[in-house]
């Protein structure tokens, strides 16, 4: 089984939405059940790190866009 985790970034300024891949969880049916149930701590840490990266990049881009406009 393969589960792909993605985030959809919807922007307010009319730009098209962007799909960002955060990670993939692979499990094989032949593995020992106790070694493949749910997410491992390392997997959740990696997924959260990817999500934080996407959120931070979007926030910085939005801030820079609003800060670079001259307001007279």
N, CA, C and O atoms as a GROMACS GRO file, in nm:
protein
  288
    1UNK      N    1   0.085  -0.117   0.000
    1UNK     CA    2   0.000   0.000   0.000
    1UNK      C    3   0.089   0.123   0.000
    1UNK      O    4   0.192   0.128   0.068
    2UNK      N    5   0.049   0.221  -0.077
    2UNK     CA    6   0.121   0.348  -0.083
    2UNK      C    7   0.021   0.460  -0.061
    2UNK      O    8  -0.083   0.468  -0.126
    3UNK      N    9   0.053   0.547   0.032
    3UNK     CA   10  -0.030   0.663   0.061
    3UNK      C   11   0.054   0.787   0.033
    3UNK      O   12   0.162   0.804   0.090
    4UNK      N   13   0.004   0.872  -0.056
    4UNK     CA   14   0.072   0.997  -0.089
    4UNK      C   15   0.002   1.111  -0.017
    4UNK      O   16  -0.119   1.128  -0.029
    5UNK      N   17   0.080   1.189   0.057
    5UNK     CA   18   0.025   1.302   0.130
    5UNK      C   19   0.061   1.429   0.053
    5UNK      O   20   0.177   1.455   0.023
    6UNK      N   21  -0.043   1.508   0.022
    6UNK     CA   22  -0.025   1.630  -0.055
    6UNK      C   23  -0.098   1.746   0.014
    6UNK      O   24  -0.191   1.726   0.091
    7UNK      N   25  -0.053   1.865  -0.017
    7UNK     CA   26  -0.119   1.986   0.031
    7UNK      C   27  -0.161   2.068  -0.090
    7UNK      O   28  -0.086   2.081  -0.186
    8UNK      N   29  -0.280   2.122  -0.084
    8UNK     CA   30  -0.330   2.211  -0.189
    8UNK      C   31  -0.320   2.353  -0.137
    8UNK      O   32  -0.382   2.389  -0.037
    9UNK      N   33  -0.242   2.435  -0.207
    9UNK     CA   34  -0.223   2.575  -0.167
    9UNK      C   35  -0.316   2.660  -0.252
    9UNK      O   36  -0.298   2.672  -0.373
   10UNK      N   37  -0.416   2.720  -0.186
   10UNK     CA   38  -0.509   2.813  -0.251
   10UNK      C   39  -0.467   2.955  -0.216
   10UNK      O   40  -0.457   2.990  -0.099
   11UNK      N   41  -0.442   3.034  -0.318
   11UNK     CA   42  -0.399   3.172  -0.295
   11UNK      C   43  -0.518   3.266  -0.311
   11UNK      O   44  -0.609   3.241  -0.390
   12UNK      N   45  -0.517   3.375  -0.236
   12UNK     CA   46  -0.627   3.470  -0.238
   12UNK      C   47  -0.618   3.569  -0.353
   12UNK      O   48  -0.717   3.635  -0.384
   13UNK      N   49  -0.501   3.580  -0.416
   13UNK     CA   50  -0.483   3.683  -0.518
   13UNK      C   51  -0.523   3.638  -0.658
   13UNK      O   52  -0.489   3.705  -0.756
   14UNK      N   53  -0.593   3.528  -0.670
   14UNK     CA   54  -0.641   3.483  -0.800
   14UNK      C   55  -0.546   3.392  -0.875
   14UNK      O   56  -0.581   3.341  -0.981
   15UNK      N   57  -0.426   3.370  -0.821
   15UNK     CA   58  -0.333   3.277  -0.885
   15UNK      C   59  -0.388   3.136  -0.873
   15UNK      O   60  -0.464   3.106  -0.780
   16UNK      N   61  -0.352   3.049  -0.966
   16UNK     CA   62  -0.402   2.912  -0.960
   16UNK      C   63  -0.352   2.838  -0.836
   16UNK      O   64  -0.244   2.866  -0.784
   17UNK      N   65  -0.431   2.743  -0.791
   17UNK     CA   66  -0.391   2.659  -0.678
   17UNK      C   67  -0.272   2.573  -0.718
   17UNK      O   68  -0.252   2.541  -0.835
   18UNK      N   69  -0.193   2.537  -0.617
   18UNK     CA   70  -0.075   2.455  -0.639
   18UNK      C   71  -0.083   2.332  -0.550
   18UNK      O   72  -0.112   2.342  -0.430
   19UNK      N   73  -0.057   2.215  -0.608
   19UNK     CA   74  -0.052   2.091  -0.532
   19UNK      C   75   0.094   2.064  -0.497
   19UNK      O   76   0.180   2.060  -0.585
   20UNK      N   77   0.122   2.044  -0.368
   20UNK     CA   78   0.258   2.020  -0.321
   20UNK      C   79   0.261   1.883  -0.255
   20UNK      O   80   0.180   1.854  -0.167
   21UNK      N   81   0.355   1.800  -0.297
   21UNK     CA   82   0.370   1.668  -0.236
   21UNK      C   83   0.450   1.680  -0.107
   21UNK      O   84   0.560   1.735  -0.106
   22UNK      N   85   0.394   1.627   0.001
   22UNK     CA   86   0.461   1.632   0.131
   22UNK      C   87   0.537   1.505   0.162
   22UNK      O   88   0.638   1.508   0.232
   23UNK      N   89   0.490   1.394   0.111
   23UNK     CA   90   0.559   1.268   0.138
   23UNK      C   91   0.476   1.148   0.097
   23UNK      O   92   0.361   1.160   0.056
   24UNK      N   93   0.538   1.032   0.110
   24UNK     CA   94   0.474   0.906   0.074
   24UNK      C   95   0.497   0.807   0.188
   24UNK      O   96   0.607   0.797   0.242
   25UNK      N   97   0.392   0.734   0.223
   25UNK     CA   98   0.404   0.628   0.322
   25UNK      C   99   0.384   0.496   0.248
   25UNK      O  100   0.279   0.473   0.187
   26UNK      N  101   0.485   0.409   0.255
   26UNK     CA  102   0.477   0.277   0.191
   26UNK      C  103   0.466   0.169   0.296
   26UNK      O  104   0.539   0.170   0.396
   27UNK      N  105   0.375   0.077   0.274
   27UNK     CA  106   0.362  -0.040   0.363
   27UNK      C  107   0.345  -0.163   0.274
   27UNK      O  108   0.273  -0.160   0.174
   28UNK      N  109   0.411  -0.270   0.311
   28UNK     CA  110   0.396  -0.395   0.237
   28UNK      C  111   0.309  -0.489   0.318
   28UNK      O  112   0.314  -0.492   0.441
   29UNK      N  113   0.228  -0.566   0.248
   29UNK     CA  114   0.135  -0.656   0.316
   29UNK      C  115   0.207  -0.771   0.384
   29UNK      O  116   0.151  -0.833   0.475
   30UNK      N  117   0.330  -0.802   0.344
   30UNK     CA  118   0.403  -0.914   0.403
   30UNK      C  119   0.480  -0.878   0.528
   30UNK      O  120   0.543  -0.966   0.588
   31UNK      N  121   0.476  -0.752   0.570
   31UNK     CA  122   0.553  -0.712   0.688
   31UNK      C  123   0.479  -0.753   0.816
   31UNK      O  124   0.359  -0.777   0.815
   32UNK      N  125   0.554  -0.759   0.922
   32UNK     CA  126   0.496  -0.791   1.053
   32UNK      C  127   0.399  -0.679   1.090
   32UNK      O  128   0.436  -0.562   1.082
   33UNK      N  129   0.275  -0.712   1.131
   33UNK     CA  130   0.175  -0.608   1.158
   33UNK      C  131   0.223  -0.499   1.255
   33UNK      O  132   0.194  -0.381   1.234
   34UNK      N  133   0.295  -0.538   1.360
   34UNK     CA  134   0.337  -0.438   1.458
   34UNK      C  135   0.442  -0.342   1.403
   34UNK      O  136   0.466  -0.237   1.462
   35UNK      N  137   0.504  -0.379   1.291
   35UNK     CA  138   0.606  -0.289   1.236
   35UNK      C  139   0.550  -0.202   1.124
   35UNK      O  140   0.624  -0.124   1.064
   36UNK      N  141   0.421  -0.212   1.095
   36UNK     CA  142   0.367  -0.136   0.985
   36UNK      C  143   0.232  -0.073   1.011
   36UNK      O  144   0.166  -0.030   0.916
   37UNK      N  145   0.188  -0.066   1.135
   37UNK     CA  146   0.059  -0.004   1.165
   37UNK      C  147   0.077   0.144   1.195
   37UNK      O  148   0.164   0.182   1.273
   38UNK      N  149  -0.005   0.225   1.133
   38UNK     CA  150   0.001   0.368   1.159
   38UNK      C  151   0.129   0.431   1.106
   38UNK      O  152   0.197   0.374   1.021
   39UNK      N  153   0.159   0.548   1.158
   39UNK     CA  154   0.280   0.620   1.118
   39UNK      C  155   0.385   0.607   1.227
   39UNK      O  156   0.354   0.601   1.346
   40UNK      N  157   0.509   0.601   1.185
   40UNK     CA  158   0.619   0.601   1.279
   40UNK      C  159   0.652   0.744   1.317
   40UNK      O  160   0.619   0.837   1.243
   41UNK      N  161   0.715   0.763   1.431
   41UNK     CA  162   0.751   0.896   1.477
   41UNK      C  163   0.835   0.969   1.372
   41UNK      O  164   0.813   1.087   1.346
   42UNK      N  165   0.930   0.900   1.314
   42UNK     CA  166   1.018   0.961   1.213
   42UNK      C  167   0.936   1.007   1.092
   42UNK      O  168   0.961   1.114   1.036
   43UNK      N  169   0.838   0.927   1.051
   43UNK     CA  170   0.753   0.964   0.937
   43UNK      C  171   0.672   1.089   0.968
   43UNK      O  172   0.661   1.179   0.885
   44UNK      N  173   0.614   1.095   1.087
   44UNK     CA  174   0.534   1.212   1.123
   44UNK      C  175   0.622   1.336   1.133
   44UNK      O  176   0.581   1.446   1.095
   45UNK      N  177   0.743   1.318   1.185
   45UNK     CA  178   0.836   1.432   1.194
   45UNK      C  179   0.870   1.483   1.054
   45UNK      O  180   0.869   1.604   1.032
   46UNK      N  181   0.899   1.394   0.961
   46UNK     CA  182   0.932   1.435   0.824
   46UNK      C  183   0.815   1.504   0.755
   46UNK      O  184   0.833   1.605   0.688
   47UNK      N  185   0.693   1.449   0.773
   47UNK     CA  186   0.575   1.510   0.712
   47UNK      C  187   0.547   1.648   0.770
   47UNK      O  188   0.514   1.741   0.696
   48UNK      N  189   0.561   1.662   0.901
   48UNK     CA  190   0.540   1.792   0.965
   48UNK      C  191   0.644   1.893   0.918
   48UNK      O  192   0.612   2.010   0.896
   49UNK      N  193   0.767   1.849   0.903
   49UNK     CA  194   0.873   1.938   0.855
   49UNK      C  195   0.842   1.986   0.712
   49UNK      O  196   0.861   2.104   0.682
   50UNK      N  197   0.796   1.897   0.627
   50UNK     CA  198   0.759   1.935   0.491
   50UNK      C  199   0.642   2.034   0.492
   50UNK      O  200   0.644   2.132   0.418
   51UNK      N  201   0.542   2.008   0.575
   51UNK     CA  202   0.427   2.097   0.584
   51UNK      C  203   0.469   2.235   0.636
   51UNK      O  204   0.424   2.337   0.583
   52UNK      N  205   0.553   2.238   0.739
   52UNK     CA  206   0.602   2.366   0.791
   52UNK      C  207   0.676   2.444   0.683
   52UNK      O  208   0.662   2.566   0.674
   53UNK      N  209   0.753   2.376   0.603
   53UNK     CA  210   0.829   2.439   0.496
   53UNK      C  211   0.735   2.505   0.394
   53UNK      O  212   0.758   2.618   0.352
   54UNK      N  213   0.631   2.433   0.356
   54UNK     CA  214   0.535   2.486   0.258
   54UNK      C  215   0.462   2.608   0.316
   54UNK      O  216   0.450   2.711   0.250
   55UNK      N  217   0.416   2.596   0.439
   55UNK     CA  218   0.343   2.706   0.503
   55UNK      C  219   0.433   2.829   0.515
   55UNK      O  220   0.390   2.940   0.484
   56UNK      N  221   0.556   2.810   0.560
   56UNK     CA  222   0.648   2.921   0.576
   56UNK      C  223   0.680   2.987   0.443
   56UNK      O  224   0.680   3.110   0.434
   57UNK      N  225   0.705   2.909   0.340
   57UNK     CA  226   0.733   2.966   0.208
   57UNK      C  227   0.617   3.050   0.157
   57UNK      O  228   0.637   3.159   0.103
   58UNK      N  229   0.496   3.000   0.175
   58UNK     CA  230   0.378   3.074   0.129
   58UNK      C  231   0.358   3.202   0.209
   58UNK      O  232   0.324   3.306   0.153
   59UNK      N  233   0.380   3.196   0.340
   59UNK     CA  234   0.364   3.315   0.424
   59UNK      C  235   0.468   3.421   0.387
   59UNK      O  236   0.435   3.539   0.377
   60UNK      N  237   0.592   3.380   0.366
   60UNK     CA  238   0.697   3.474   0.329
   60UNK      C  239   0.667   3.537   0.193
   60UNK      O  240   0.682   3.658   0.176
   61UNK      N  241   0.625   3.455   0.097
   61UNK     CA  242   0.593   3.508  -0.036
   61UNK      C  243   0.479   3.609  -0.028
   61UNK      O  244   0.483   3.713  -0.095
   62UNK      N  245   0.378   3.580   0.051
   62UNK     CA  246   0.265   3.671   0.066
   62UNK      C  247   0.308   3.801   0.134
   62UNK      O  248   0.267   3.910   0.093
   63UNK      N  249   0.390   3.790   0.237
   63UNK     CA  250   0.438   3.909   0.306
   63UNK      C  251   0.523   3.995   0.213
   63UNK      O  252   0.505   4.117   0.208
   64UNK      N  253   0.616   3.932   0.141
   64UNK     CA  254   0.702   4.009   0.052
   64UNK      C  255   0.623   4.078  -0.058
   64UNK      O  256   0.654   4.190  -0.097
   65UNK      N  257   0.521   4.009  -0.108
   65UNK     CA  258   0.438   4.070  -0.212
   65UNK      C  259   0.368   4.196  -0.159
   65UNK      O  260   0.362   4.296  -0.229
   66UNK      N  261   0.318   4.190  -0.037
   66UNK     CA  262   0.249   4.306   0.019
   66UNK      C  263   0.347   4.414   0.064
   66UNK      O  264   0.313   4.532   0.061
   67UNK      N  265   0.467   4.377   0.106
   67UNK     CA  266   0.564   4.473   0.156
   67UNK      C  267   0.638   4.547   0.044
   67UNK      O  268   0.690   4.656   0.066
   68UNK      N  269   0.644   4.488  -0.075
   68UNK     CA  270   0.719   4.551  -0.182
   68UNK      C  271   0.637   4.652  -0.260
   68UNK      O  272   0.694   4.728  -0.340
   69UNK      N  273   0.508   4.656  -0.241
   69UNK     CA  274   0.424   4.754  -0.311
   69UNK      C  275   0.444   4.892  -0.246
   69UNK      O  276   0.440   4.908  -0.124
   70UNK      N  277   0.467   4.989  -0.332
   70UNK     CA  278   0.480   5.126  -0.280
   70UNK      C  279   0.342   5.178  -0.242
   70UNK      O  280   0.248   5.173  -0.320
   71UNK      N  281   0.333   5.225  -0.121
   71UNK     CA  282   0.207   5.283  -0.074
   71UNK      C  283   0.232   5.431  -0.049
   71UNK      O  284   0.293   5.469   0.051
   72UNK      N  285   0.184   5.510  -0.139
   72UNK     CA  286   0.207   5.655  -0.130
   72UNK      C  287   0.091   5.724  -0.066
   72UNK      O  288   0.093   5.846  -0.050
   0.00000   0.00000   0.00000
